[in-house]
């Protein structure tokens, strides 16, 4: 697909390229513009992004460039590591509109955190949820509940905007599970016990 591309850096699907080129065609001097993709921060258990058209000539320094099907994509060097392996695509649900970034990389929400967990394993888990995990999920109107602990497995349910959310399983698997197993080594498995079919107001609807 790509004419000049670091193959493992970042992918843009053909559908996304077509959509971006369609939008770009309404800009002044569209051929001079590329798509700049930058990680701007953290929202919930995921990164937040900024996508904008920029003149390619103005983004020569401090950016990684590649060209796919006539679209130049520019990624600031500071965003390269955490975007590597990601994909720009259209949403699975055509009613959602816009573009989505499917990124296997997740922020370390415990980086720099002052963890002071005490008590039994369930008590430590509840403290971790209350102090560090649920404040992050609150930006999506969601929360995680501890259903129970059995052996080395923790059973977690997702509520609020996370219940029935198409992204919550990935959030639990790639974000919450990592946080729990790193903070509480006695837990080696986190089980999603959520009844997602019962979600009334998911943040991301199913495709």
SULLINCOR-V296742 format. One record per run of one state. SS is the DSSP state (hx for helix, st for strand, lp for the rest). FROM is the first residue (numbers start at 1). LEN is the number of residues. If there is no record, write none. Layout:
BEGIN
SS:FROM:LEN
SS:FROM:LEN
END
This chain:
BEGIN
lp:1:1
st:2:3
lp:5:5
st:10:3
lp:13:1
hx:14:11
lp:25:5
hx:30:3
st:33:11
lp:44:2
st:46:10
hx:56:4
lp:60:3
st:63:6
lp:69:2
st:71:6
hx:77:7
lp:84:2
st:86:4
lp:90:10
st:100:3
lp:103:18
hx:121:20
lp:141:1
st:142:9
lp:151:2
st:153:8
lp:161:7
hx:168:16
lp:184:5
st:189:4
lp:193:3
hx:196:3
lp:199:9
END
